[in-house]
Amino acid sequence: MKLTSLFNQDKTVFSFEVFPPKKESPIESVYGKLEEICALKPDFVSVTYGAGGSGGHSRTCEIASRIKNTYGVESMAHLTCVNSTKQMIDFMLGDFQAHGIENILALRGDHVPGVEPKKDFCYASDLTSYIHSKGSFDVCGACYPEVHIEAEDEVADILNLRKKVDAGATHLITQLFFDNSVFYSFLERAKIAGVNVPIEAGIMPVTNKKQIERMVSMCGASLPAKFSKMMQKYENKPEALRDAGIAYAVEQIVDLISSGVDGIHLYTMNNPYIARKITEAVSSLL
């Protein structure tokens, strides 16, 4: 099933993100967690393309296939392009298609230090256009409520997002954010720029202080005073911070759903407990 059809229904799309295990760990090590997460019956589950953009489409493909074909939940595979040629992308798309995967999140990916990027795809919009031209996949794009850290400015960032949509992205998922007002301002800018596809809000519950600080340094998300106080108060109490983070995420999601958001994309960090607690708290609103 192509995910575009989900957004034509009168409901808030609710989806999850999971990631493959590290290369040194057997892929089977995540199966138990995946089964628990998929048992919550999200509308779909996306699977990242290696931690920090390190690559490894085969694990992404295997997990996305298992989610769809074993657990019965629609899946979406992430695919990066900055270190790939067209021939490599063709091979990976063929592998996805052979496993029944119809949905791709097209990303540029991270530059690897010391490795010269390939020349076939410079931007995510290039990959989006290429996949779209194949006609076999539904293509999703990423967006940044607080501006991509490499963008020249806010205007350039939103114009680049418009390029993704014009290239064939049928829906978008945001990077994590902790201030809903930032997301609402982004929606206004997107609308003005003619970005007229569904946009899912990416929500990441806090699990530990170092994790959030690392993510924020990578994507540039701001931390509201309320959120910072929460982290400071509970940073040495892991369970308390986890539960406070769940409560904060639920508060965000309730506000977003009440405001008519197209969808919620929950960054589960492969944690079934967090996914379950949040799903239980918001399921009646979806």
N, C-alpha and C positions, 0 to 999 in steps of 0.2 A: 504493500500500500504506500502510495506517495503521500507525504505528510501534508501537502497542500490541502488535501481534503479535510483534515482535522479542523482547519481554521474556518471552514464553511459551515460549521455547526454552531449552534447557539450555546456555547459553553466556553469556559476558560481552559485552554490546553495546559496540561500539567505533565511535565517531562523531567527526566533525570539525566545527569551526566555521570559516567563511570570511566575508569582508566585501566589499561592493561597493567599487569605486574611488571616490576623491573626485569631487565633482561636476565639477570642471574637467578630469578625465581621461576619455578614452573608455572605455566599458564593455568594449570588446574588449581593453583593456590587461591584464585579468586572466584572459583565456581560457586562455592557455598554462599559467599556474600552476594554474588550476582543473583542467585536463585531467590534469596530473601528479598532483595531489592525489587526484582521483577514480580514477585508475589504481591507487591503493593499495587500492581496493575496501573502504572503510569501510561499516558497516551503513547509515549515512545521513550527510548533510552539512547543517548548518544555515547559514542565510544571514542576517546581521544586517540591521537596519533603519537603515542610515546611521550613520556614525561619530558617537559621542557623542549619539545620539538625534536627529540632524539631519533625519531623515525621508527620504522618497524611496522609496516602496513599489515604484515601477515597476522600479527597478534590482534590488531584492531579488527581485521576481517574475521578471524576465528571467533572473537568475543561477540561481535555484532551478529554473526551468523547464529551463534548459540542463543543469544537473546531472542532472536526472531524465530528460529526454527525449533528450538528446544523449549524455551520458556513462554513462547507465544506472545511476545511483546514486540511491537514494531521497533526497528533500530535505525540509527543513523550513524554512519562512519565518518570520522574526521579525516581529511586528506590535506596534506601540505604540499607546496609546490616549489619553494625557493631552491631546494636542492635536488629537483627532479627534472628530467628531460620529458618531452612529449612521449617518447617511447616508454619510459618508466611509468608515466601516468596512465598510458593506454593499458599496460600490463596490470596495474593495480585496479583500474576500473573494470577490466575483464574479470579479475578475480572476485571483486565485489559482486558483479552481475551473476557470476556462476554460483554464488552463494545466496542469491535471492535478495541482495541488499539494493534497495532502490533509492536511498536517500543519502546525500553526501553534504557534509559541512565543509565548504571550500575555504581554506586558509592559506595565507602566504607561508607561515611557519617562521621559526627563529633562524637567524643566521648563525652558523656554527663557526666559532673562532678558528681561524687558520684554514678554513675550507672555502674555496672560491665558489660562490653561488652559480648555479646553471643559468643559462640565458633565455631559456624557452618561456619561463613565467617569472615576471618580476613582481607582480602584485596578485592579491587574491581575486581581483576582478578579472585578470587574465585567465586564471584557472576556472573561475565561474563560467566565463564565456566559452571556454573549451569544453567543459563538461556539458553545458547546456546544449552545445551544438551536436552532441552525441544523441540527444533525445531520449535516453534511457533512464535518466535520473532526475529526481527532484533535488534542486540545489539550494542549500541554506547558506547564509552569510553571517559573519560576526560583526558586531558594532560596539561602539564605545561611548557610553553616556557622558564620560568625563574627558573625551578626546583621546585618541590614540597617542601614546607617548612620543611617537616619531612624526606625528602630523605637524605641519607648519603652524596651524592655528585651527580654531573652531570651524571656520568657514571651509578651509581646505579639507578638513576631516569629514564634514557632512557632504561635501561635493564628491569625495571619494566613495562615500557610502552610496550615493546616488548612482555612481558608476557600477557598483556591484549589482544593484537592482536592475539597471538598464542592461547589464550583461546576462541577466537571467536568474538572479537570486529571487526565490518566490516567498521567502520569509527570512527573518533575522533573529539572532539571539544575542543579547547584550553580554558584555563583560560584567563581572560582579560589581555591585555598588551597595552602599550602606545607607544612602540618603535618598529616599524616594523623590524628594523635590528635584534632585539632580536628574532623575529618570524622566520626570514629567517635563522638565525644561528641554531635555533631549528630544522627546516626542514632538514638541512644538517645532523645534528646529528641523527635524526630519520631515514633518508635514509641510512646512514652508518650502523645503527643498524638493518636494515632489516624491518623497520616499513613501510609497503608498501600499506597502506590503505589511503583513502582520509582523509584530515585533514582540518576542518573548523577553521577559525580564529575567536576567540571570541572578540568582540568589545563592550566596554561599554562607551557610551557618558557621559560626566560629567553633573550632574544635580546640585550638590552642593559639596562644599569642604569637609565637614565632611563625607559625604557618600563615597567619593573616598578614603579619609584617612582611613576609617574603612575597606573598601575592600582591600586596599593595605596591611594593617596590617594583614589581614586574609590570603592573598594568596602570599604576598611577591613580588608583581610586582613593578618594579622600575619606577620612574617618571623622564622623560627626562627634561632637563633644560627648553626647550620651553614650555612644559606642565606646569611645576611648575610656570613659569612666568605668564602664562595665569591665573592660579588659584589665584595667589597673586594679580594680577591686578583687577580681577573681583569678588573676594570672597565676597564683600559687595554689589554686584549688581546682584541679582539672575537671572534676565532675561538676562543680558549681559553674565553672566557665562554660562547659558544654551545655548545661541546662539553660544558662542565661543566654547563650548564643542561639539555642533553639527558640527560646521565647522571643528574642529580637527578630529572628528570621520570620517567625509566625506573624509577628506584628507587622512587619514589612509586607508580607504576602496578603494578609487580610486587607490592608489599605490598598494594595495594588488591585486585588480582585474587585473591591468595592468601587474602584475608580474605572473599572472596565478594561483592564489590561488584556491583551490578546492571549497571553500565556505566561506561565511561570516555568523556568528551567532551573531545577535545583541541582547545584553542584554537590553531589552526595559524598565525595571523597571516599567512595566505596564503603561507606559506613551504614549498614542496614538499620542500626538503632536510630540514628539521626533521621534517616529517610522515613522510617516508620512513624516516629513521633510527630514529625511535621505533617506527614500525610494524614494521620489521624486527626490532627488539629484543624486542618483546612478542608478536608474532603467534603464536608457538607456544603461548602461555599462554591465548589467547582461546578 
